[in-house]
């Protein structure tokens, strides 16, 4: 899909307007079906995505201001699938609206920053379009009981709470007094009603396979590299967390020597970048029947290739 950012820029008056314009691009010539798969939109945009253990973040967008290098999105793997889908749509909003004007793209839950609230509202409007949320709510003739909202949430592939908020935005008269909902336990009730997330995981993994067609061995290598580099950096006294390591490694994975971490201006972070490149090289040569002692020269050169004055390395 060719993304017409100039056209989308005309529709940034509200998150709802932007979501409708983007949805028209995504579903052009196709019938819209629910639940909408936001990860399919990423594959249409040629944006790869990964799931990572982001301790403090919901999601992360890596993108260049001038779009000269490929973008990438990371989703917190520890969150429920409904939240991951929301985060995916949230990061899409940053990509189509904020690249070049807002930095960083590290997204925490509950942020009150305007661009973050805009992206959250975009995600709600994209996954639960106003016309469809009204149509689903009107299936129920009376005001909605909690179970009704839960069923509507299942239809859209969102959480109960997100669906309830969206209904309040679009058709508030369908809601009862808050006390009716306050003691409701959606997770327990989902299990009692026999709801599960199989279809949501299936569509997500199908999209992920298109975005990252890698083998299990390659994936294991990336996981090992991230963990090893993080722990080694901590042992060397570098104050860094897992999210920062993942950001550096992913940026290098997409941009190689064009990464900002290879320009020699990032001190300790440059050493981590060199460590990442070092393991890329090790993964390439580790299947050789033997490795001679001169390979140590190459390993040392690569390890210090991103620090200031790498020739001395």
KEKE-383643 format. One record per residue (C-alpha): residue number from 0; residue in one letter; x, y, z. Coordinates in steps of 0.05 Angstrom, whole numbers, plus 5000, padded with zeros to 4 digits. Each point is the difference from the previous one (the first is absolute). Example, Ala and Ser with C-alpha at 12.3 -4.5 7.8 and 13.67 -1.06 7.14 Angstrom:
! residues 2
torpa sevo->0 | lolo->A | xx->5246 | yy->4910 | zz->5156
torpa sevo->1 | lolo->S | xx->5027 | yy->5069 | zz->4987
//
This chain:
! residues 313
torpa sevo->0 | lolo->X | xx->5000 | yy->5000 | zz->5000
torpa sevo->1 | lolo->X | xx->5027 | yy->5068 | zz->4981
torpa sevo->2 | lolo->X | xx->4990 | yy->5046 | zz->5059
torpa sevo->3 | lolo->X | xx->4978 | yy->5069 | zz->4980
torpa sevo->4 | lolo->X | xx->5023 | yy->5040 | zz->5060
torpa sevo->5 | lolo->X | xx->4982 | yy->5066 | zz->4967
torpa sevo->6 | lolo->X | xx->4928 | yy->4977 | zz->4995
torpa sevo->7 | lolo->X | xx->4999 | yy->4975 | zz->5072
torpa sevo->8 | lolo->X | xx->5030 | yy->5066 | zz->5023
torpa sevo->9 | lolo->X | xx->4935 | yy->5033 | zz->4978
torpa sevo->10 | lolo->X | xx->4961 | yy->4956 | zz->5049
torpa sevo->11 | lolo->X | xx->5037 | yy->5011 | zz->5065
torpa sevo->12 | lolo->X | xx->4946 | yy->5045 | zz->5030
torpa sevo->13 | lolo->X | xx->4980 | yy->4943 | zz->5045
torpa sevo->14 | lolo->X | xx->5022 | yy->4929 | zz->5014
torpa sevo->15 | lolo->X | xx->4933 | yy->4974 | zz->4974
torpa sevo->16 | lolo->X | xx->5008 | yy->5037 | zz->4934
torpa sevo->17 | lolo->X | xx->5071 | yy->4974 | zz->4990
torpa sevo->18 | lolo->X | xx->4979 | yy->4929 | zz->5017
torpa sevo->19 | lolo->X | xx->4943 | yy->5003 | zz->4949
torpa sevo->20 | lolo->X | xx->5047 | yy->5027 | zz->4946
torpa sevo->21 | lolo->X | xx->5052 | yy->4946 | zz->5014
torpa sevo->22 | lolo->X | xx->4948 | yy->4946 | zz->5003
torpa sevo->23 | lolo->X | xx->4975 | yy->5021 | zz->4931
torpa sevo->24 | lolo->X | xx->5070 | yy->4988 | zz->4974
torpa sevo->25 | lolo->X | xx->5008 | yy->4933 | zz->5033
torpa sevo->26 | lolo->X | xx->4933 | yy->4973 | zz->4978
torpa sevo->27 | lolo->X | xx->4998 | yy->5033 | zz->4931
torpa sevo->28 | lolo->X | xx->4965 | yy->4950 | zz->4954
torpa sevo->29 | lolo->X | xx->4990 | yy->4950 | zz->5056
torpa sevo->30 | lolo->X | xx->4944 | yy->4985 | zz->5048
torpa sevo->31 | lolo->X | xx->5014 | yy->5020 | zz->5071
torpa sevo->32 | lolo->X | xx->4994 | yy->4943 | zz->5049
torpa sevo->33 | lolo->X | xx->5005 | yy->4994 | zz->5076
torpa sevo->34 | lolo->X | xx->5041 | yy->4994 | zz->5041
torpa sevo->35 | lolo->X | xx->5046 | yy->5045 | zz->4959
torpa sevo->36 | lolo->X | xx->5071 | yy->4975 | zz->4999
torpa sevo->37 | lolo->X | xx->5047 | yy->5060 | zz->5012
torpa sevo->38 | lolo->X | xx->5061 | yy->4956 | zz->4987
torpa sevo->39 | lolo->X | xx->4975 | yy->4990 | zz->4928
torpa sevo->40 | lolo->X | xx->5004 | yy->5075 | zz->4992
torpa sevo->41 | lolo->X | xx->5074 | yy->4997 | zz->5020
torpa sevo->42 | lolo->X | xx->5014 | yy->4947 | zz->4947
torpa sevo->43 | lolo->X | xx->4965 | yy->5044 | zz->4949
torpa sevo->44 | lolo->X | xx->5045 | yy->5057 | zz->5021
torpa sevo->45 | lolo->X | xx->5062 | yy->4955 | zz->4996
torpa sevo->46 | lolo->X | xx->5014 | yy->5013 | zz->5074
torpa sevo->47 | lolo->X | xx->5029 | yy->4939 | zz->5036
torpa sevo->48 | lolo->X | xx->4980 | yy->4990 | zz->5073
torpa sevo->49 | lolo->X | xx->5027 | yy->4959 | zz->5058
torpa sevo->50 | lolo->X | xx->4975 | yy->4980 | zz->5069
torpa sevo->51 | lolo->X | xx->5048 | yy->5017 | zz->5055
torpa sevo->52 | lolo->X | xx->5001 | yy->5001 | zz->5076
torpa sevo->53 | lolo->X | xx->4993 | yy->5075 | zz->5009
torpa sevo->54 | lolo->X | xx->4999 | yy->5009 | zz->5074
torpa sevo->55 | lolo->X | xx->4977 | yy->5073 | zz->5002
torpa sevo->56 | lolo->X | xx->4971 | yy->5010 | zz->4930
torpa sevo->57 | lolo->X | xx->4938 | yy->4978 | zz->4963
torpa sevo->58 | lolo->X | xx->5033 | yy->5009 | zz->4933
torpa sevo->59 | lolo->X | xx->5058 | yy->5031 | zz->4962
torpa sevo->60 | lolo->X | xx->5006 | yy->5030 | zz->4931
torpa sevo->61 | lolo->X | xx->5067 | yy->5007 | zz->4966
torpa sevo->62 | lolo->X | xx->4996 | yy->5045 | zz->4939
torpa sevo->63 | lolo->X | xx->5042 | yy->5051 | zz->4963
torpa sevo->64 | lolo->X | xx->4975 | yy->5071 | zz->4993
torpa sevo->65 | lolo->X | xx->5009 | yy->5000 | zz->4924
torpa sevo->66 | lolo->X | xx->4975 | yy->4929 | zz->4988
torpa sevo->67 | lolo->X | xx->5067 | yy->4983 | zz->4967
torpa sevo->68 | lolo->X | xx->5008 | yy->4936 | zz->5041
torpa sevo->69 | lolo->X | xx->4948 | yy->4948 | zz->5019
torpa sevo->70 | lolo->X | xx->4958 | yy->5008 | zz->5062
torpa sevo->71 | lolo->X | xx->4987 | yy->4946 | zz->5052
torpa sevo->72 | lolo->X | xx->4951 | yy->4990 | zz->5057
torpa sevo->73 | lolo->X | xx->5009 | yy->4961 | zz->5065
torpa sevo->74 | lolo->X | xx->4941 | yy->4977 | zz->5042
torpa sevo->75 | lolo->X | xx->5002 | yy->4980 | zz->5073
torpa sevo->76 | lolo->X | xx->4995 | yy->4924 | zz->5000
torpa sevo->77 | lolo->X | xx->4978 | yy->4999 | zz->5073
torpa sevo->78 | lolo->X | xx->4934 | yy->5035 | zz->4987
torpa sevo->79 | lolo->X | xx->4933 | yy->4966 | zz->4982
torpa sevo->80 | lolo->X | xx->4987 | yy->4992 | zz->4926
torpa sevo->81 | lolo->X | xx->4945 | yy->5052 | zz->5001
torpa sevo->82 | lolo->X | xx->5049 | yy->5051 | zz->5028
torpa sevo->83 | lolo->X | xx->5053 | yy->4980 | zz->4949
torpa sevo->84 | lolo->X | xx->4950 | yy->5013 | zz->4943
torpa sevo->85 | lolo->X | xx->4985 | yy->5068 | zz->5030
torpa sevo->86 | lolo->X | xx->5074 | yy->5016 | zz->5006
torpa sevo->87 | lolo->X | xx->5011 | yy->4979 | zz->4927
torpa sevo->88 | lolo->X | xx->4946 | yy->5049 | zz->4977
torpa sevo->89 | lolo->X | xx->5029 | yy->5053 | zz->5047
torpa sevo->90 | lolo->X | xx->5069 | yy->4994 | zz->4968
torpa sevo->91 | lolo->X | xx->4969 | yy->5003 | zz->4931
torpa sevo->92 | lolo->X | xx->4973 | yy->5068 | zz->5019
torpa sevo->93 | lolo->X | xx->5069 | yy->5024 | zz->5020
torpa sevo->94 | lolo->X | xx->5028 | yy->4975 | zz->4933
torpa sevo->95 | lolo->X | xx->4948 | yy->5034 | zz->4956
torpa sevo->96 | lolo->X | xx->4995 | yy->5064 | zz->5040
torpa sevo->97 | lolo->X | xx->5059 | yy->5014 | zz->5046
torpa sevo->98 | lolo->X | xx->5064 | yy->4977 | zz->4965
torpa sevo->99 | lolo->X | xx->5043 | yy->5061 | zz->4989
torpa sevo->100 | lolo->X | xx->4965 | yy->5044 | zz->5051
torpa sevo->101 | lolo->X | xx->4999 | yy->4961 | zz->5065
torpa sevo->102 | lolo->X | xx->5053 | yy->4959 | zz->5035
torpa sevo->103 | lolo->X | xx->5008 | yy->4952 | zz->5034
torpa sevo->104 | lolo->X | xx->4950 | yy->4946 | zz->4981
torpa sevo->105 | lolo->X | xx->5005 | yy->4961 | zz->5065
torpa sevo->106 | lolo->X | xx->4929 | yy->4991 | zz->5024
torpa sevo->107 | lolo->X | xx->4979 | yy->4989 | zz->5072
torpa sevo->108 | lolo->X | xx->4930 | yy->4982 | zz->5024
torpa sevo->109 | lolo->X | xx->4957 | yy->5057 | zz->5026
torpa sevo->110 | lolo->X | xx->5043 | yy->5056 | zz->4973
torpa sevo->111 | lolo->X | xx->4966 | yy->5068 | zz->5001
torpa sevo->112 | lolo->X | xx->5044 | yy->5030 | zz->4945
torpa sevo->113 | lolo->X | xx->4955 | yy->5026 | zz->4944
torpa sevo->114 | lolo->X | xx->5031 | yy->4959 | zz->4944
torpa sevo->115 | lolo->X | xx->4994 | yy->4937 | zz->5043
torpa sevo->116 | lolo->X | xx->4927 | yy->5013 | zz->5016
torpa sevo->117 | lolo->X | xx->4988 | yy->5014 | zz->4926
torpa sevo->118 | lolo->X | xx->5032 | yy->4933 | zz->4981
torpa sevo->119 | lolo->X | xx->4957 | yy->4964 | zz->5052
torpa sevo->120 | lolo->X | xx->4937 | yy->5031 | zz->4972
torpa sevo->121 | lolo->X | xx->5023 | yy->4982 | zz->4929
torpa sevo->122 | lolo->X | xx->5008 | yy->4928 | zz->5021
torpa sevo->123 | lolo->X | xx->4930 | yy->4998 | zz->5029
torpa sevo->124 | lolo->X | xx->4970 | yy->5032 | zz->4938
torpa sevo->125 | lolo->X | xx->5038 | yy->4954 | zz->4952
torpa sevo->126 | lolo->X | xx->4983 | yy->4935 | zz->5037
torpa sevo->127 | lolo->X | xx->4929 | yy->5021 | zz->5019
torpa sevo->128 | lolo->X | xx->4975 | yy->5048 | zz->4945
torpa sevo->129 | lolo->X | xx->4943 | yy->5045 | zz->5023
torpa sevo->130 | lolo->X | xx->4949 | yy->4973 | zz->4950
torpa sevo->131 | lolo->X | xx->5013 | yy->4928 | zz->5019
torpa sevo->132 | lolo->X | xx->5002 | yy->5011 | zz->5076
torpa sevo->133 | lolo->X | xx->4932 | yy->5034 | zz->4995
torpa sevo->134 | lolo->X | xx->4973 | yy->4943 | zz->4957
torpa sevo->135 | lolo->X | xx->5024 | yy->4948 | zz->5049
torpa sevo->136 | lolo->X | xx->4973 | yy->5038 | zz->5061
torpa sevo->137 | lolo->X | xx->4932 | yy->5007 | zz->4967
torpa sevo->138 | lolo->X | xx->4993 | yy->4925 | zz->4994
torpa sevo->139 | lolo->X | xx->4981 | yy->5004 | zz->5073
torpa sevo->140 | lolo->X | xx->4933 | yy->5036 | zz->5006
torpa sevo->141 | lolo->X | xx->5008 | yy->5023 | zz->5072
torpa sevo->142 | lolo->X | xx->5059 | yy->5032 | zz->5034
torpa sevo->143 | lolo->X | xx->5062 | yy->4956 | zz->5001
torpa sevo->144 | lolo->X | xx->5015 | yy->4951 | zz->5056
torpa sevo->145 | lolo->X | xx->5073 | yy->4982 | zz->5014
torpa sevo->146 | lolo->X | xx->4994 | yy->4934 | zz->4963
torpa sevo->147 | lolo->X | xx->4974 | yy->5038 | zz->4939
torpa sevo->148 | lolo->X | xx->5062 | yy->5044 | zz->5000
torpa sevo->149 | lolo->X | xx->5044 | yy->4939 | zz->5008
torpa sevo->150 | lolo->X | xx->4968 | yy->4968 | zz->4938
torpa sevo->151 | lolo->X | xx->5010 | yy->5063 | zz->4960
torpa sevo->152 | lolo->X | xx->5073 | yy->5003 | zz->5023
torpa sevo->153 | lolo->X | xx->5009 | yy->4928 | zz->4976
torpa sevo->154 | lolo->X | xx->4972 | yy->5020 | zz->4932
torpa sevo->155 | lolo->X | xx->5052 | yy->5055 | zz->4993
torpa sevo->156 | lolo->X | xx->5058 | yy->4962 | zz->5033
torpa sevo->157 | lolo->X | xx->5010 | yy->5053 | zz->5053
torpa sevo->158 | lolo->X | xx->4998 | yy->5001 | zz->5076
torpa sevo->159 | lolo->X | xx->4935 | yy->5009 | zz->5037
torpa sevo->160 | lolo->X | xx->5024 | yy->5066 | zz->5030
torpa sevo->161 | lolo->X | xx->5021 | yy->5028 | zz->4933
torpa sevo->162 | lolo->X | xx->4934 | yy->4981 | zz->4969
torpa sevo->163 | lolo->X | xx->4961 | yy->5032 | zz->5057
torpa sevo->164 | lolo->X | xx->5039 | yy->5065 | zz->4991
torpa sevo->165 | lolo->X | xx->4988 | yy->4999 | zz->4925
torpa sevo->166 | lolo->X | xx->4925 | yy->4990 | zz->5010
torpa sevo->167 | lolo->X | xx->4999 | yy->5059 | zz->5048
torpa sevo->168 | lolo->X | xx->5034 | yy->5042 | zz->4946
torpa sevo->169 | lolo->X | xx->4953 | yy->4979 | zz->4944
torpa sevo->170 | lolo->X | xx->4932 | yy->4983 | zz->5030
torpa sevo->171 | lolo->X | xx->5000 | yy->5017 | zz->5075
torpa sevo->172 | lolo->X | xx->4925 | yy->4992 | zz->5008
torpa sevo->173 | lolo->X | xx->5009 | yy->4924 | zz->4993
torpa sevo->174 | lolo->X | xx->5038 | yy->4996 | zz->5065
torpa sevo->175 | lolo->X | xx->4969 | yy->4989 | zz->5068
torpa sevo->176 | lolo->X | xx->5022 | yy->5033 | zz->5065
torpa sevo->177 | lolo->X | xx->5073 | yy->4987 | zz->5016
torpa sevo->178 | lolo->X | xx->4985 | yy->4959 | zz->5062
torpa sevo->179 | lolo->X | xx->4972 | yy->4945 | zz->4955
torpa sevo->180 | lolo->X | xx->5070 | yy->4991 | zz->4969
torpa sevo->181 | lolo->X | xx->5045 | yy->5014 | zz->5060
torpa sevo->182 | lolo->X | xx->4999 | yy->4930 | zz->5030
torpa sevo->183 | lolo->X | xx->5002 | yy->4964 | zz->4933
torpa sevo->184 | lolo->X | xx->5059 | yy->4951 | zz->4990
torpa sevo->185 | lolo->X | xx->5009 | yy->4994 | zz->4924
torpa sevo->186 | lolo->X | xx->5058 | yy->4951 | zz->5003
torpa sevo->187 | lolo->X | xx->4961 | yy->4951 | zz->5043
torpa sevo->188 | lolo->X | xx->4937 | yy->5010 | zz->4959
torpa sevo->189 | lolo->X | xx->5037 | yy->4988 | zz->4934
torpa sevo->190 | lolo->X | xx->5021 | yy->4932 | zz->5025
torpa sevo->191 | lolo->X | xx->4930 | yy->4983 | zz->5024
torpa sevo->192 | lolo->X | xx->4971 | yy->5018 | zz->4932
torpa sevo->193 | lolo->X | xx->5052 | yy->4958 | zz->4964
torpa sevo->194 | lolo->X | xx->5036 | yy->5058 | zz->4965
torpa sevo->195 | lolo->X | xx->5072 | yy->4991 | zz->4980
torpa sevo->196 | lolo->X | xx->5054 | yy->5037 | zz->4961
torpa sevo->197 | lolo->X | xx->5018 | yy->4945 | zz->4950
torpa sevo->198 | lolo->X | xx->4976 | yy->5038 | zz->4938
torpa sevo->199 | lolo->X | xx->5035 | yy->5064 | zz->5021
torpa sevo->200 | lolo->X | xx->5066 | yy->4965 | zz->5011
torpa sevo->201 | lolo->X | xx->4992 | yy->4963 | zz->4934
torpa sevo->202 | lolo->X | xx->4990 | yy->5063 | zz->4958
torpa sevo->203 | lolo->X | xx->5057 | yy->5034 | zz->5037
torpa sevo->204 | lolo->X | xx->5049 | yy->4943 | zz->4988
torpa sevo->205 | lolo->X | xx->4979 | yy->4995 | zz->4927
torpa sevo->206 | lolo->X | xx->5018 | yy->5074 | zz->4992
torpa sevo->207 | lolo->X | xx->5065 | yy->4992 | zz->5039
torpa sevo->208 | lolo->X | xx->5021 | yy->4943 | zz->4954
torpa sevo->209 | lolo->X | xx->4992 | yy->5046 | zz->4940
torpa sevo->210 | lolo->X | xx->5038 | yy->5056 | zz->5035
torpa sevo->211 | lolo->X | xx->5057 | yy->4957 | zz->5028
torpa sevo->212 | lolo->X | xx->5006 | yy->4935 | zz->4959
torpa sevo->213 | lolo->X | xx->5056 | yy->4974 | zz->5044
torpa sevo->214 | lolo->X | xx->5016 | yy->4930 | zz->5026
torpa sevo->215 | lolo->X | xx->4995 | yy->4979 | zz->5072
torpa sevo->216 | lolo->X | xx->5076 | yy->4996 | zz->5002
torpa sevo->217 | lolo->X | xx->5007 | yy->5072 | zz->4977
torpa sevo->218 | lolo->X | xx->4949 | yy->5023 | zz->5051
torpa sevo->219 | lolo->X | xx->5036 | yy->4963 | zz->5056
torpa sevo->220 | lolo->X | xx->5065 | yy->5033 | zz->4978
torpa sevo->221 | lolo->X | xx->4969 | yy->5070 | zz->5007
torpa sevo->222 | lolo->X | xx->4972 | yy->4984 | zz->5069
torpa sevo->223 | lolo->X | xx->5068 | yy->4973 | zz->5022
torpa sevo->224 | lolo->X | xx->5036 | yy->5061 | zz->4973
torpa sevo->225 | lolo->X | xx->4955 | yy->5050 | zz->5035
torpa sevo->226 | lolo->X | xx->5005 | yy->4965 | zz->5067
torpa sevo->227 | lolo->X | xx->5075 | yy->4988 | zz->4995
torpa sevo->228 | lolo->X | xx->5016 | yy->5072 | zz->4980
torpa sevo->229 | lolo->X | xx->4955 | yy->5028 | zz->5055
torpa sevo->230 | lolo->X | xx->5032 | yy->4958 | zz->5054
torpa sevo->231 | lolo->X | xx->5071 | yy->5012 | zz->4975
torpa sevo->232 | lolo->X | xx->4988 | yy->5075 | zz->4999
torpa sevo->233 | lolo->X | xx->4976 | yy->4998 | zz->5072
torpa sevo->234 | lolo->X | xx->5062 | yy->4960 | zz->5021
torpa sevo->235 | lolo->X | xx->5043 | yy->5053 | zz->4966
torpa sevo->236 | lolo->X | xx->4966 | yy->5053 | zz->5042
torpa sevo->237 | lolo->X | xx->4959 | yy->5032 | zz->4944
torpa sevo->238 | lolo->X | xx->4935 | yy->5028 | zz->5026
torpa sevo->239 | lolo->X | xx->4949 | yy->4976 | zz->4949
torpa sevo->240 | lolo->X | xx->4934 | yy->4962 | zz->5001
torpa sevo->241 | lolo->X | xx->4973 | yy->4945 | zz->4955
torpa sevo->242 | lolo->X | xx->4957 | yy->5047 | zz->4960
torpa sevo->243 | lolo->X | xx->5060 | yy->5043 | zz->4981
torpa sevo->244 | lolo->X | xx->5040 | yy->4938 | zz->4979
torpa sevo->245 | lolo->X | xx->4941 | yy->4976 | zz->4958
torpa sevo->246 | lolo->X | xx->4995 | yy->5068 | zz->4967
torpa sevo->247 | lolo->X | xx->5074 | yy->5001 | zz->4981
torpa sevo->248 | lolo->X | xx->5001 | yy->4929 | zz->4975
torpa sevo->249 | lolo->X | xx->4937 | yy->5009 | zz->4959
torpa sevo->250 | lolo->X | xx->5024 | yy->5066 | zz->4970
torpa sevo->251 | lolo->X | xx->5064 | yy->4965 | zz->4978
torpa sevo->252 | lolo->X | xx->4961 | yy->4941 | zz->4974
torpa sevo->253 | lolo->X | xx->4961 | yy->5046 | zz->4953
torpa sevo->254 | lolo->X | xx->5053 | yy->5052 | zz->4983
torpa sevo->255 | lolo->X | xx->5068 | yy->4965 | zz->5011
torpa sevo->256 | lolo->X | xx->5057 | yy->5050 | zz->4994
torpa sevo->257 | lolo->X | xx->4952 | yy->5057 | zz->4986
torpa sevo->258 | lolo->X | xx->4974 | yy->4996 | zz->5071
torpa sevo->259 | lolo->X | xx->5011 | yy->5061 | zz->5043
torpa sevo->260 | lolo->X | xx->5034 | yy->4954 | zz->5050
torpa sevo->261 | lolo->X | xx->5057 | yy->4989 | zz->4950
torpa sevo->262 | lolo->X | xx->5019 | yy->5074 | zz->4993
torpa sevo->263 | lolo->X | xx->5050 | yy->4999 | zz->5058
torpa sevo->264 | lolo->X | xx->4962 | yy->5052 | zz->5040
torpa sevo->265 | lolo->X | xx->4962 | yy->4957 | zz->5050
torpa sevo->266 | lolo->X | xx->5055 | yy->4979 | zz->5049
torpa sevo->267 | lolo->X | xx->4978 | yy->4938 | zz->5039
torpa sevo->268 | lolo->X | xx->4942 | yy->4987 | zz->4953
torpa sevo->269 | lolo->X | xx->5050 | yy->4994 | zz->4943
torpa sevo->270 | lolo->X | xx->5033 | yy->4942 | zz->5037
torpa sevo->271 | lolo->X | xx->4932 | yy->4966 | zz->5004
torpa sevo->272 | lolo->X | xx->4990 | yy->5011 | zz->4926
torpa sevo->273 | lolo->X | xx->5068 | yy->4969 | zz->4986
torpa sevo->274 | lolo->X | xx->4983 | yy->4941 | zz->5044
torpa sevo->275 | lolo->X | xx->4936 | yy->4990 | zz->4959
torpa sevo->276 | lolo->X | xx->5039 | yy->5002 | zz->4934
torpa sevo->277 | lolo->X | xx->5051 | yy->4952 | zz->5030
torpa sevo->278 | lolo->X | xx->4947 | yy->4948 | zz->5014
torpa sevo->279 | lolo->X | xx->4971 | yy->5008 | zz->4931
torpa sevo->280 | lolo->X | xx->5069 | yy->4981 | zz->4974
torpa sevo->281 | lolo->X | xx->5006 | yy->4942 | zz->5048
torpa sevo->282 | lolo->X | xx->4933 | yy->4972 | zz->4978
torpa sevo->283 | lolo->X | xx->5026 | yy->5000 | zz->4928
torpa sevo->284 | lolo->X | xx->5064 | yy->4963 | zz->5014
torpa sevo->285 | lolo->X | xx->4980 | yy->4954 | zz->5057
torpa sevo->286 | lolo->X | xx->4981 | yy->4943 | zz->4952
torpa sevo->287 | lolo->X | xx->5070 | yy->4997 | zz->4970
torpa sevo->288 | lolo->X | xx->5037 | yy->4936 | zz->5019
torpa sevo->289 | lolo->X | xx->5057 | yy->5041 | zz->5030
torpa sevo->290 | lolo->X | xx->5017 | yy->5072 | zz->5014
torpa sevo->291 | lolo->X | xx->5073 | yy->5021 | zz->4999
torpa sevo->292 | lolo->X | xx->5033 | yy->5047 | zz->5050
torpa sevo->293 | lolo->X | xx->5001 | yy->5057 | zz->4950
torpa sevo->294 | lolo->X | xx->4924 | yy->5005 | zz->5006
torpa sevo->295 | lolo->X | xx->5014 | yy->5033 | zz->5067
torpa sevo->296 | lolo->X | xx->5025 | yy->5061 | zz->4961
torpa sevo->297 | lolo->X | xx->4934 | yy->5004 | zz->4964
torpa sevo->298 | lolo->X | xx->4960 | yy->4991 | zz->5064
torpa sevo->299 | lolo->X | xx->5039 | yy->5055 | zz->5035
torpa sevo->300 | lolo->X | xx->4994 | yy->5047 | zz->4940
torpa sevo->301 | lolo->X | xx->4924 | yy->4990 | zz->4997
torpa sevo->302 | lolo->X | xx->4991 | yy->5008 | zz->5075
torpa sevo->303 | lolo->X | xx->5032 | yy->5069 | zz->4998
torpa sevo->304 | lolo->X | xx->4973 | yy->5020 | zz->4931
torpa sevo->305 | lolo->X | xx->4948 | yy->5049 | zz->5028
torpa sevo->306 | lolo->X | xx->5041 | yy->5036 | zz->5053
torpa sevo->307 | lolo->X | xx->5036 | yy->5066 | zz->4989
torpa sevo->308 | lolo->X | xx->5067 | yy->4989 | zz->4963
torpa sevo->309 | lolo->X | xx->4985 | yy->4927 | zz->4983
torpa sevo->310 | lolo->X | xx->5067 | yy->4993 | zz->4965
torpa sevo->311 | lolo->X | xx->5033 | yy->4995 | zz->5068
torpa sevo->312 | lolo->X | xx->4955 | yy->4941 | zz->5017
//
